[in-house]
Amino acid sequence: MKAVLGVVSLLLVLVVVAVVASRSVKTATAVSPLAASAPGASAQQQAVQLQEQVRQDVNKALEDAARRTEAADK
């Protein structure tokens, strides 16, 4: 009985891992909005655009955090 329960639980864990891996692969292979917006751009131009987008997102997140901290201090 213990062996059957062990095999069933192992199969359940394998299914969960497969689902998570499948979702991860799907999100990793999704087309980047930057690549879709600039189909004729070179890889270097796309990389620069992506770096700029990340820089803007990080700055926005830092500003939001500073605003929340300031609001919490009041």
Secondary structure in CASP SS format (residue, H / E / C, confidence):
PFRMAT SS
TARGET T0000
AUTHOR 0000-0000-0000
METHOD secondary structure of the structure
MODEL  1
M C 1.00
K H 1.00
A H 1.00
V H 1.00
L H 1.00
G H 1.00
V H 1.00
V H 1.00
S H 1.00
L H 1.00
L H 1.00
L H 1.00
V H 1.00
L H 1.00
V H 1.00
V H 1.00
V H 1.00
A H 1.00
V H 1.00
V H 1.00
A H 1.00
S H 1.00
R H 1.00
S H 1.00
V H 1.00
K H 1.00
T H 1.00
A H 1.00
T C 1.00
A C 1.00
V C 1.00
S C 1.00
P H 1.00
L H 1.00
A H 1.00
A H 1.00
S H 1.00
A C 1.00
P C 1.00
G C 1.00
A C 1.00
S C 1.00
A H 1.00
Q H 1.00
Q H 1.00
Q H 1.00
A H 1.00
V H 1.00
Q H 1.00
L H 1.00
Q H 1.00
E H 1.00
Q H 1.00
V H 1.00
R H 1.00
Q H 1.00
D H 1.00
V H 1.00
N H 1.00
K H 1.00
A H 1.00
L H 1.00
E H 1.00
D H 1.00
A H 1.00
A H 1.00
R H 1.00
R H 1.00
T H 1.00
E H 1.00
A H 1.00
A H 1.00
D H 1.00
K C 1.00
END
